[in-house]
Amino acid sequence: MAAKTHTIPDQTGKVIVVTGGTRIAPRFPPTRFQQLTLTGNAGLGAETVRRLAAHNPQQIFLCARTFSKAEALITAIKQDHPDAALTPISLDLKSLESVRIAAAQILERTGRIHQLYLNAGTSIAPPGVTEEGYEVHFGVNHLGHALLTQLLLPTLLATSKAEGEPGAVRIISVSSTAARDFTSQKTGIDFPNLKHPKRPTSAWSRYGQSKLANILFAKKLALLYPSIIAASLHPGVVRTEVGDKADVPWIVHWVWDNFWWLFAVTVEVGAKTQLWAGTGEGVVSGKFYVPFGKELKFWGTENNELMDELWTWTEEELKENGGVGWPKGDD
């Protein structure tokens, strides 16, 4: 059953980690020079932090690629919520070394984590690779977040055990319906072309398979660690600042500039599903949700064989890049 509405409950005592999003996007339709993107990560992280900060959490860690922007966002939020405990963390998901450093900084500051929002990402980017040579969409959207999750997971599990309350700890992965629209059951995920890619592929397919990985990763976490709620979601088509970097024909940019504001939503609306998934009732672990709080099934959400293949591939790649291995599953 879809969620009808959601009011964020009191977050007293909660420790929250949010990746990405250091700019609160405009509340009004953008001008032709303000861009749109498919998932809107640039504004969603900021909006998620802003909304959660209003409900008395013990600590929010804002993980951002540009540290100065994170600091500026925290300053802006503190104008409305001066007592909010907000900590900036430098995190560049294009570098697994940066991920390891960021995780260590978080763990130095807290022994508990209640909510982990895997929100940062890149979309429809030109061809490129991460510092370790992974295709940039897959490296940033999936592998970097997978390493961060692995490093924080023992603390998440310990927090869940200490709380002793179902749903007290959650991992929320911001995905996209691009996982359905720009991938196929026949193609799945092109594993041989993910590291030092040799074959040219479209930006749409590269983005889509990274978003499919987000869904399958959350589903596998849900199966292995039932004491934690792990869910994925599509926030909708959201107005943000990153569309100008998309690797798409000029006509698509023209459409973004002139028409998409008619049906794209603000970040206030776009953040609703992930805020519900992170703090609301009725969230089922392992499911993929679309606005507002409705479960969506398609071939990718049901492909357990691909899910296991992704998990094995991810585990092997993390071993080569400072991973610590996955904790044993729940008893």
Residue pairs with C-beta under 8 A, 6 or more apart in sequence:
1 282
2 292
2 293
2 294
2 295
3 276
3 280
3 282
3 292
3 293
3 294
6 272
6 275
6 276
6 279
6 280
6 292
6 293
8 51
8 52
8 54
8 55
8 275
8 279
9 55
9 279
10 55
10 56
11 52
11 55
11 56
11 57
11 58
11 279
12 56
12 57
12 58
13 57
13 58
14 57
14 58
14 114
14 115
15 57
15 58
15 59
15 60
15 61
15 110
15 112
15 113
15 114
15 115
15 159
16 52
16 57
16 59
16 60
16 61
16 113
16 114
16 115
16 116
16 117
16 278
17 60
17 61
17 63
17 106
17 113
17 115
17 116
17 117
17 152
18 45
18 48
18 49
18 52
18 60
18 61
18 62
18 63
18 117
18 119
19 45
19 63
19 64
19 91
19 93
19 117
19 118
19 119
19 120
19 145
19 148
20 41
20 42
20 44
20 45
20 63
20 64
20 65
20 93
20 119
20 120
20 121
21 41
21 42
21 43
21 44
21 45
21 46
21 47
21 48
21 49
21 64
21 119
21 120
22 42
22 45
22 46
22 62
22 64
22 66
22 69
22 70
22 72
22 73
23 42
23 43
23 46
23 69
23 73
23 241
24 43
24 46
24 47
24 50
24 73
24 76
24 267
25 40
25 42
25 43
25 46
25 47
25 238
25 239
25 240
25 241
25 266
25 267
26 34
26 239
26 266
27 266
27 268
29 239
29 261
30 36
30 239
30 261
32 257
32 258
33 257
34 239
34 241
35 240
35 241
35 242
35 243
35 244
35 246
35 253
35 256
35 257
36 237
36 238
36 239
36 240
36 243
36 256
36 260
36 261
36 264
37 123
37 124
37 238
37 240
37 242
37 243
37 246
38 123
38 124
38 176
38 178
38 207
38 237
39 121
39 123
39 174
39 175
39 176
39 178
39 211
39 234
39 235
39 238
40 235
40 236
40 237
40 238
40 239
40 240
40 267
40 270
41 119
41 120
41 121
41 123
41 174
41 240
41 242
42 240
42 241
42 242
43 238
43 239
43 240
43 241
43 267
43 270
44 119
44 174
44 235
44 238
44 240
44 267
44 270
44 271
44 274
45 62
45 64
45 117
45 119
45 120
46 73
46 267
47 267
47 268
47 270
47 271
48 117
48 119
48 271
48 274
48 275
48 278
49 60
49 62
49 73
49 77
49 86
50 77
50 80
51 271
51 275
52 60
52 275
52 278
52 279
53 60
53 77
53 81
53 84
53 86
54 80
54 81
54 84
57 84
57 85
58 85
59 85
59 86
59 87
59 109
59 110
60 84
60 85
60 86
60 87
61 87
61 89
61 106
61 109
61 110
62 70
62 73
62 74
62 86
62 87
62 88
62 89
63 70
63 89
63 90
63 91
63 102
63 106
63 120
63 148
64 70
64 73
64 88
64 89
64 90
64 91
64 120
65 90
65 91
65 92
65 93
65 120
67 88
67 90
70 88
70 89
70 90
71 88
74 86
74 88
77 84
77 86
78 84
78 86
87 109
89 102
89 105
89 106
90 98
90 101
90 102
90 105
91 98
91 99
91 102
91 120
91 148
92 98
93 99
93 120
93 121
93 130
93 139
93 140
93 141
93 144
93 145
94 130
94 131
94 136
94 139
94 140
94 144
95 130
95 131
95 132
95 144
96 130
96 131
96 132
96 143
96 144
96 147
96 321
96 322
97 131
97 322
99 144
99 147
99 148
99 151
100 147
100 151
100 322
102 148
103 147
103 148
103 151
103 152
104 151
106 113
106 152
107 151
107 152
107 155
110 155
111 155
111 158
112 155
112 158
112 159
112 162
113 152
113 155
113 156
113 159
113 169
114 159
114 163
114 168
114 169
114 170
115 169
115 170
115 172
115 278
115 279
116 148
116 149
116 152
116 156
116 170
116 171
116 172
117 172
117 174
117 274
117 278
118 145
118 148
118 149
118 171
118 172
118 173
118 174
118 214
119 172
119 174
119 274
120 140
120 145
121 140
121 141
121 174
121 210
122 136
122 137
122 140
122 141
122 207
122 242
123 137
123 176
123 178
123 207
123 242
123 246
124 203
124 204
124 207
124 246
124 247
124 248
125 136
125 137
125 203
125 206
125 207
125 245
125 246
125 247
126 203
126 245
126 247
127 136
127 197
127 200
127 203
127 247
128 135
128 136
129 135
129 136
129 139
129 196
129 197
130 136
130 139
130 140
130 143
130 144
132 139
132 195
132 321
133 195
133 196
134 143
134 194
134 195
134 317
135 193
135 194
135 195
135 197
135 206
136 206
137 203
137 206
137 207
137 209
137 210
138 194
138 206
138 209
138 210
138 213
140 210
141 207
141 210
141 211
141 213
141 214
142 210
142 213
142 214
142 217
142 314
143 314
143 317
143 318
145 173
145 214
145 217
146 217
146 314
146 318
147 318
147 321
147 322
147 323
149 171
149 217
149 221
150 318
150 323
150 324
150 325
150 326
151 323
151 324
153 225
153 326
153 327
154 327
156 169
156 171
156 228
157 169
157 225
157 227
157 228
157 327
157 330
159 168
159 169
160 168
160 169
160 227
160 228
161 227
163 169
166 227
167 229
167 281
167 283
169 227
169 228
169 229
170 228
170 229
170 230
170 231
170 277
170 278
170 283
171 218
171 221
171 228
171 229
171 230
171 231
172 230
172 231
172 232
172 233
172 274
172 277
172 278
173 214
173 215
173 217
173 218
173 230
173 231
173 232
173 233
174 214
174 232
174 233
174 235
174 274
175 211
175 212
175 214
175 215
175 218
175 232
175 233
175 234
175 288
176 207
176 208
176 211
176 214
176 234
177 234
177 290
177 296
178 204
178 207
178 208
178 211
179 208
179 209
179 211
179 212
179 214
179 215
179 298
179 300
180 296
180 298
180 299
180 300
181 208
182 204
182 205
182 207
182 208
182 209
183 189
183 205
183 208
183 209
183 212
183 300
185 299
185 300
185 303
187 205
187 209
188 209
188 212
188 303
188 306
189 209
189 212
189 213
189 306
189 309
189 310
190 199
190 201
190 209
191 309
191 313
193 199
193 201
194 313
195 317
203 246
203 247
203 248
212 300
213 310
214 232
215 232
215 288
215 300
215 301
216 300
216 303
216 306
216 307
216 310
216 311
217 232
217 310
217 311
217 314
218 230
218 231
218 232
218 286
218 288
219 230
219 232
219 286
219 288
219 301
219 307
220 307
220 308
220 310
220 311
221 228
221 230
222 228
222 229
222 230
222 231
222 285
222 286
223 286
224 326
224 329
224 330
225 327
225 329
225 330
226 285
226 330
227 330
228 285
229 277
229 283
229 284
229 285
230 285
230 286
231 277
231 283
231 284
231 285
231 286
231 287
231 288
231 289
232 287
232 288
232 289
233 273
233 274
233 277
233 288
233 289
233 290
234 273
234 288
234 289
234 290
234 291
234 296
235 270
235 271
235 273
235 274
235 291
236 264
236 265
236 269
236 270
236 273
236 290
236 291
237 260
237 263
237 264
237 265
238 264
238 265
238 266
238 267
238 269
238 270
239 261
239 264
239 265
239 266
239 267
240 267
243 253
243 256
244 253
246 252
246 253
246 256
265 291
269 291
270 291
272 291
272 292
272 293
273 289
273 290
273 291
273 292
273 293
276 283
276 292
276 293
277 283
277 289
277 293
280 293
282 293
283 289
283 293
284 295
287 295
287 301
288 295
288 296
288 297
288 301
289 295
289 296
290 296
300 306
315 323
315 325
315 326
317 323
319 325
